[in-house]
Amino acid sequence: MLTNPIDYLSQVHDPRRQNKSLLHPLKNILTIALTAVICGYHDWVDIEDFGNENKT
């Protein structure tokens, strides 16, 4: 049975400072990065473009 990968990504410790200036939860950043790499994007600029192109 397949499980939701976001459940696993939610368990990753976020080493960033936990304050109001964080715009995006780490699980969202990891999900976007993982999806972008699966779709063939190769560097952080491409991953950022992918994230911006696929905003909901």
ZAMARGU-4260 file (C-alpha; in steps of 0.2 Angstrom, whole numbers, plus 5000, padded with zeros to 4 digits):
<rodrens>
0) 5000/5000/5000 | 5007/5017/4995 | 5007/5030/5009 | 5007/5049/5007 | 5025/5056/5005
5) 5019/5072/5013 | 5017/5062/5029 | 5035/5058/5028 | 5041/5076/5023 | 5031/5083/5038
10) 5042/5073/5050 | 5058/5081/5044 | 5065/5093/5057 | 5065/5111/5052 | 5082/5119/5058
15) 5076/5137/5053 | 5072/5149/5067 | 5053/5147/5071 | 5046/5164/5070 | 5033/5174/5061
20) 5045/5178/5046 | 5044/5160/5039 | 5033/5161/5024 | 5033/5143/5019 | 5032/5127/5030
25) 5047/5115/5027 | 5036/5101/5021 | 5029/5113/5007 | 5047/5117/5001 | 5052/5099/5001
30) 5036/5094/4992 | 5039/5107/4978 | 5057/5102/4977 | 5054/5084/4976 | 5040/5086/4963
35) 5051/5098/4953 | 5065/5085/4952 | 5054/5071/4947 | 5047/5082/4933 | 5065/5085/4927
40) 5070/5101/4935 | 5089/5101/4940 | 5094/5116/4950 | 5087/5128/4963 | 5083/5142/4950
45) 5073/5129/4940 | 5064/5122/4956 | 5059/5140/4960 | 5052/5143/4943 | 5043/5126/4944
50) 5035/5132/4961 | 5030/5149/4954 | 5023/5141/4938 | 5012/5129/4949 | 5005/5140/4962
55) 4987/5136/4968
</rodrens>
